[in-house]
């Protein structure tokens, strides 16, 4: 199961309120402005800043 497109359109980065993009593996949501990846666990996006991973440059 993947993230619903309507849900993806309304989700925003909790840190900068910017747009998020779904990873190609569909296991996370990336914020390019903050360089953070929010994980998706059991088809639920975990939108907590402390749970986010830093993206590599």
Secondary structure, 3 states (H helix, E strand, C coil): CCCCHHHHHHCCCCCCCCCCEECCCCCEEEECCCCEEEEEECCEECCCHHHCEECCC
